[in-house]
Amino acid sequence: MNNETAQYLDHVDEYIQKAQRELAKARLQDTGTREEAMYLKEAQIALDNASTVLGRTLPSH
């Protein structure tokens, strides 16, 4: 694995960890609240970012 790929994967890992933290925060909120929605949205953004970075990293076949 080259250095650039390793850096991309580090970013993916960071985004996934952020998503996990945001989901954990959402679980602590009452269902259907604005706070829960905010944390879920942040988790979704982090996962979208991870997906985007993976798309740039993985070779297309």
Secondary structure, 3 states (H helix, E strand, C coil): CCHHHHHHHHHHHHHHHHHHHHHHHHHCCCCCCHHHHHHHHHHHHHHHHHHHHHHHHCCCC
